Amino acid sequence: MRPSIVQVSIILISVFVFLSCNQPEQEQSYQRPNIIFIMSDDHAYQAISAYDDRLIQTPNIDRIANMGMLFTNASVTNSICAPSRATILTGKHSHINGKTDNHFPFDTTNVTFPQLLQEAGYQTAMFGKLHFGNNPKGFDQFKILPGQGGYYNPIFITKNEGTYEIEGYVTDIITDMTLDWLENERKADQPFFLAYLHKAPHREWLPAERHIAEFAQKTFPEPATLFDDYSGRGSAAKEAEMNLLRHMNWAGDSKIYPEVMDQLGIPDASGWDKGAFEREVGRMNATQRANWDKVYQPMNEAFVQAFPNMRDEEKMRWRYQRYMQDYLGTIASVDENVGRVLDYLEANGLMENTIIVYTSDQGFYLGDHGWFDKRFVYDESFKTPLLVAWPGKVKAGSRSDELVQNLDFAQTFLEAAGIPQPEDMQGESLMPLLTGKTDKWTRDAVYYHYYEYPSIHMVKRHYAIVTKEYKLIHFYYDVDEWELYDRLNDPQELNNVYNDPAYKEIRQKLHQDLEALREKYGDSSEISQKLLEEYLDKLRGTEERLAPSFRKTGSD
């Protein structure tokens, strides 16, 4: 008996449904998004015009915010370069992934999210600054700077071509490598993960030749707390060595020539200052150095005339302007080059199904509280820029004030790619926030822990809980001090209200919540003590232990 038309139709529908539910993995992969992760080093949110346009215009980085979502409460778990990057790669807090500071090596037994993407069929590549390790796991291609790298004529460690020097400016070179990979190595039949990682604007700040004269002529508004006396806080803020006048290097940072320092009797207090200048400026070829000297030689000559009569307040203001001119000058190149990548994506039809992230490995002080550098859980260091675009998935021009962290990136990328998240990862996928399902986001507090002390900048060890309204901090080891800040009523964090009776109930609640967070993330006083002892043992093995030359030098 022949089957009826209805029976045939049912059979055909059943076969279609079966085939649809069992497509080959390769065919399904075409729907998985590409991911471009753009990260700069020490790029303060204050220096992105999508956040604040008083210092600099960054139209290309702003394009990402205009296409997608800008996060106003993004933060890090540990505000220092290598540990931040380890947290991003592993989705784990520093005490779990083992990279608590810039001194101890990264535990290479950690599984990183690029490895999982690669195993699931993603083509992976990394160009720029990793900061630790010379053989990043999970990448089909990489070309990375050794350690901090150089601004001019940098050396690169490559996966397939050995180690070599490239003439030019580092931000341009990293972008050239990135675009070359997109054009010539990217496989059209695979989704890709691309890590596009800038050295800039890390210390010491050397703008590209095309930006030197432009930025050296600019004058920037001073932060309200430039002359902060730290009277409302404890010993940690008072003892930190990050003050623009007292601790910033004259040659390496402010670009006063070493011979001018000698002429004016300015000592090399750090034992690192003149060497930093020679190491960075000394990398230039003759043409680059000539273009540099056209701007900086007259600046040095003017400084020689002004310095003998400058009061400390005038020196502080002068150093702030010099800092901003160079720091922001390096960011101008980052913004231009981000624009080059965005233009390529648009011209080659790669915007539609590509997640584009722009962030920094942490925040940075731009004269706020009289400081440079980072490390503290205070906002300018703790908060980091985060802009995410995904056309068709993330609403253009949207904003989120939810408490998100660099801890969350790994799970976000894995969920977007449809890859199961390892149970030992500690973050939360940002997908509910990115796709408008905010009711599924439940986090109301984040955890922070900084370990690298005693060391350069002398920021004391501390851990903290941060909510949208409050911040409770415990400084420990050589002190036992607590600080509590009302983030809504005291956004500049000038007044510690820990002992204010009006905050008694809030303080008690935050203590309870802090202990719960420490338990959730597997941290404890016992672990902190163990890590401290290991760190001090390592310091005892050097002749530099606690000496000024140690405290003021080294990789930051």
C-alpha positions, 0 to 999 in steps of 0.5 A: 500500500502506497503512503498517502501525501499526508504520510509523506509530508510527515516523513519529510518534516520529520527528516528535516527536523532531524537534520536541522537538530543534527547539523555538523559542527562545522556548519553550525560554526558559521553562526558563532560570532567572531571576537576581537578583544582590544586592550590597552595598558593603563588606559584610564576611563578619564582619557576616553571621550565617551566617558569624559571629554575634558582631556582628549577626544577619542572618536574611534574608541567612541565608535564602539560605544556608539555601536554598542554598550558602555559600562560605567561600573566596570572594574578589575580584581587586582589593579596591576598589569600581569595579574589583571591579564591572568584574571582575564585569561583564566576567569579566576581571581589572583589567589586562584590562578597564582598570578598575584603580582608582577614578580611570581610567574604565571602558573601555566597549568591554568586553562585559558579561554583562548585554549577552549575557543581554539579546541572548539574550532576558533582560529586564534591570534594575539598581537601586542603586549601580553606582559608575561610568558613568551608562548601564550597557550591557545593561539594559532598565531602570535607576535608579542612584545617581550615584557613591557616592550618598547615604544620605538623600534620594538622587539617582537617574539613570534610563534613562527619567525623567531625574535626580531626588531621592527623599525617604527612606532609600536602602536602602528606596528601592532595594528599592521600585524593585526590587519595583515592577519585579518587580510592574509591569514584569517580563514573565512570558514572559521570563526576567530578570536583576535587579541589586539593588545596595545602597549600604550599608554604604559609608562614611560610615555613616548608619543609617536613622532606625528603627535609630539609637537601637537601634544607638547603645546596643549594645556590640560585641566587639572583634577580637583584633587591634584593637591590632595593632602590625604587628611581624610584617609589612613596611612596607605594613601599617605605613604604611597609613592606615586606623587607626581612631584616627589616620585615621578622620574624627571628624565624617564617620565618628564623627559628632562634630559639626563645632562640637564638633570646634572646641570640643575643638580636634580638627583637620580633618586630612584637609580632608574630615572636616567636609565629609563630615559636612555633605554626608551629614547635610546631606541630611536634611530637618527631621524626619530631622535631628530624629530624628538629633539625638535620638540623636547630640546626647546622644552628642556632649555625653557625648563633650565631657565624656569627651574631655579625660581619654581616653587613646589606648587609650580613644579607640581603643575608643570609636571602634571602638564608634562605627564598629560602631554605625553600620556595622552599623546600615546593615546592619540595613536591608539585611537587612530589605530583602533579606527584603522581596524574598525574601518577594515571590518566595515569595508570587509563585511566583518561587522555583522557577526563580530563582538568588539571589546575595548578595555584596559588592564586596569584604571590609572591616576591622571593626577587625581589625588596628586598621583600617577600609576594604579594599584589602589581599590580607589576608583581611578585605579579600580574602575576600567573602561569597557565598551562592547559592540555586537551589531544586531545583538547589543543595542547601539548607544546603550549604557550599563551601571552594573558591577562587572569585572575583568573576571567576567570576560572569559565566561562571556566569550565562551557563552557567546561561542556556545562553549560550556564554561568550566565550573572552576571559573569564578566570573559571570557571563555578561551576556544577559546585560549585553542582550537586554536580559537584565533580570538575569543579572543578580550581582550586587557586589564585587571583590578586590585584592591587591598583593604587591607590597612592599614594592614599587610605589609602596601601595599597601596590601588590601582587599575590599568589597565594592557595591554601587553605594559603598566601598569597604577596604581592609589594609593589612600586613604592616597596618590593620586599618579599615576604610569605608567610603560612601560612593554616592555622596563622596565620589572622590573618596576623600572621607573615610566614614568607617568610624562614623556612627551614622554608618554603623549598620552599613559597616556591619552589613558590609563586613558580613558581605565581605566575609561571604564574598571571600568564602565564595571566591575561596579567599581567606586570611590564611591564604593571604598570610601564606602568599605574604610569606612566600613574597617576603621570602622571595624578597629576602633572596635579593640584596634589594629588599626594601631598599629605595632602589627596589621600591622605586624600580622594576616593572610595573 
